[in-house]
């Protein structure tokens, strides 16, 4: 039994850089005071800082929690525990720095309505899971199960099951609230970039958004099930992705446009180029997948099972993840 996870889309947001409005106030002497206030909460650096802290937690701790779950329950029976297992592989631990970063994010004064409360529960459950895994890690590294015939191992197993379930339930509850804010923020940001002429940023966001939509059409299909893909819907989403990707490819060559949005940042230029290169790979993998479906070729190599095959949904998904990583580096 394996856990799969929905990440917080993995996309960090650009910090507010435009859009202040003026608010007039009158002091006790009748003098007008003009102060700059954000047009929207989404233009607040504090809001985006907290939002990105939540995103970073999903990218680091939550992803690792899923890997840890899959690793442990690949060798330990979820029903019977570790006793009797032929290959004792121990446990993966979780990144403490991610827990600390989330705690700092939660302490920020700005509010993300509907998300902060369930995220506090996530943090609580994550700390408990972290502590139990640390204890289990020591137990297995020292091979203490050879001394107690897995007595503590069985006790740790029950605690791990409970802790994993509590954490994943808390995260899923939080995530259902987070996506509402995420969608609102996405709509706000793309409109801001488009209306202000920041067309590279606009096409970057829309390119990622439409590439994710391509994956959504595939869903959980793989192997012979790929013949059930709605190819008409798939081609429509691919065409939408190409519209924004092709525009981005041209805009990346426009030095004036690049300087308008990123100044002289060498890092942004390098990451933008890498994003475009990875986008080319994404397009190739789309072609490879379609060819597999057309030819009914659903066999995957067993020589290197850890390396996803060309044209597989996993390879397409991993290529998308690379695009997300490059997007986050551009900022």
Secondary structure, DSSP 8 states (H G I E B T S, - for coil): -------STT-------S-EEEEEEE-TTS-EEEEEEESSGGG-HHHHHHHHHHHHHIIIIIHHHHHHHHHHHHHSBTTTBSTT-SS--------HHHHHHHHHHHTSSS--TTTHHHHHHHHHHHHHHHHHHHHHHHHHHTTTHHHHTTHHHHHHHHHHHHHHHHHHHHHHHHHHHHHHHHHHHHHHHHHHHHHTT-HHHHHHHHHHHHHHHHHHHHTT--GGGGGGS-HHHHHHHHHHHHHHHHHHHHHTT-HHHHHHHHTT-HHHHHHHHHHHHHHHHHHHHHHHHHHHHHHT-----STTTTS--TTSHHHHHHHHHHHHHHHHHH-
